[in-house]
Amino acid sequence: MKIPSNLFSQIVEKSLDGIWIADTNFNTTYVNQIMADMIGYSQEELLRLKFKDIMTDDDWNDLESKLNSRIEGVSEHHIVRFLRKDGSALWVRAACNPLYNDNGDYVGAVGLISDITELQKDETILQAQRNVFQRLVAGASLEDSLEELLKPVDLLVFGVYSSILLLDEQGQLWKGATINLPEEYNNLINGEKIGPNVGSCGTSAWLKELVISENIQTDPRWANYKHIAAKFNLGACWSSPIISKNGKVLGTFAMYFQNTRKPTDFEIEVVKDITAAAALCIEHVRLMDAEKLHVKKMDILAESRKLLSSTMEYEDVLRKIPDLLISHGWGTWSFISLRNPDGPFRTLSVAGPDDIKKKLMGQVMEFDLDSTIALAKAIKENKPQFGNFDAEQMLELVKDLDASNPRKKLVMTLADLRLHSYIAIPLEVRGDVIGGFLLSTNDPRRAYSVDDVEFMNEIGHSCAVAIDNSLLYRETKRSVKAREDFISIASHELRTPLTSLKMRVDLLSLLMERKKFPEEVNEVLKPIIMDLKPDLHKFARLVEILLDFSKLGSDKLHLRIESCDLSKLISEEIERLRPEFMAHKTELVASVQDKVVGECDQVRVQQIVTNLLTNALKFGNQKPVFLTVTGDNHSISITVKDQGIGMNEEDTKKIFKPFERLVSDKHFGGLGLGLFITKQIVDRHNGTISVKSIPGEGTTFFVNLPLQAKI
Amino acid sequence: MTKKRILVVEDDANIRDVLKLALEFEGYEVFSAKNGREGLDLLKESNPGLILLDLMMPVMNGWEFVDYLKQEHLFQKYPVIVVSAYSERAKAIDCKDFVLKPLELEDLLESVKKNYGTGVT
């Protein structure tokens, strides 16, 4: 089937694709109107132009070899980039076929051409964005990653220089990434503060809108910068703010050209697309950074709290706080100062990158509250201070002072550190500001914010709590020691007169027994002395308990281990206590297994029995008390059971602690030490003691002691 | 009728007095000294058949007193009953007996009787 030849011209001219016919030398012999519109030249102009005139050299070299395949009769598709008349790029997809005459001779080629510039742009930017994320994931910095976004820009726009600048919290623009722009130019504009007349970028970030400067030299917004632009042959520039989802300016994207010119619609589209992609990347990183920052803050706080609770010597720990902050990258220099007992504040520790300066800081960092440094102000006002260091102003304040003046030395040392931003935090303990710490950075891009201050305050607060705990601990230790000393001295002091008093009463009763007094005197004396004896006995026992307690506190309760018959020992003690039970009209039912021989401190084992039995007597409601002693080859069990008031489970956990008295002292006397001492004695014998009790039904104590004392 | 002699070396005046009283009542002749030094000074004059010795005393303590006796080969001649709150330390001295503080008068008198017999011969 053949197409009628009269239809050919219609097909060719009305085709929606561009049609381009060339001869064997690749000179254009025909282009249709569509093709001419696509590339921006007229049909006539295109007839005169060669391919290499409307392509870059590289692109032409690449295409030329491919076109030669036509001679060999090959048909193929090519992606080709042309230069439009206005200088912008035209990406096309060309279906190329060789042409033959009726004789079958090769006479040239025809291309069916469609414009894929838009598609190419979208794909290029998408791929660039993908590359940025790939680099970010691989751990590259935001700056390095953003370069990926700029790399393909000159594929889309010929002769372009491009840059992404990042805006910080202080409204300063810093180099993010640039392509083709000289580093010297980047450095000259680095750190510029945005404003209404700060070139294209500073202005666009300020206005939050696209700024087009077709002629930098005449654009008033470039007035302060045009000499820099001239130096680097920059003629035109368009810059767009990079704006986050919530409307915050993150930075700028700009295209620069050497010539003065207008932007094409396509270029404006590229600007928009790159800007959107950049916003996505930057915002992603910022979110990740914020998350990382949060985690880091938590880490530092946790670490500082761990440090602070690791010892009660708070000075040692505070010393480590500046190091902690610096090692986590929270600043360049940090130091902590505490008040000397004699007034001025002295540096406890300094953290920073330079050992010599660190040492120097440690030497000069002594100040009083009238000092002009921020830390002094923070301490004086008990309020955190933060801001930017103004070294000049600080030096100005001390300029009249002698070089040897410590205040001047301090300021000069501080000025020498070239600090940029600082936070000074007071350390308040119980309403008294005992010192403070300072964190500072000499990174001009890092300016401490309210968030940072809050965070440092939190660190300061945990320091203060640790100091407070440490002080409390020291005080408690002191007062516990004082109490123990008091009990020790008091019990010793009581014991001596008590001994002689008791002996005198014993002597009296001896004399009485031997009937050394007249009968009538004897009659009067006897009941008095008989009443005196149990009181004295009780008194002596209380003093012994106090003595034991003070020995336990100072770890001086030593056991005297001997081999003995524990059954006999316990039976003797029971007999000794019987009168007391009888006096209280309480039955004591004892069942003691014969001959349980083992090693123990005899006096202390008797003390265990005494303590448990007197306890049962005290709380037993005058109902019978049962004591059972059984033994085997390894251990002896002593069980004391009363049927008295009992106690709840909660209370059974407390009774072996010192000074625990579960019931009011009005009805039941005692020091609340008996069971504590009993447990201590049992523990020292490597035995066990436990208790079971039901309120209203009674209490049973179980003691088990090994017969081979391993102490 | 001769009385048996006891030397009481004890720094607490109250205890010293009551011991003297009780022992005299039991028929002994009692000499008392308030520390080891005084005890040694009284040794010849009193020539006791038994010494009741406290350990913790100023000037010269009970251990030093015993060391001196041993050094002068007098330890066999003068039997010692140690009166102390410290059982272990009392035991460490090679004494006839020891009586623990707080003192029970009956325990003490019994120990004296056991080791030295009744007061009057």
Interface residues (C-beta under 8 A of the other chain):
Chain A: R495 T496 P497 L498 T499 S500 K502 M503 R504 D506 L507 L510 L511 A540 E544 H558 R560 V603
Chain B: D12 N14 I15 D17 V18 L19 L21 A22 F25 A85 S87 E88 K101 P102 L103 E104 L105 E106
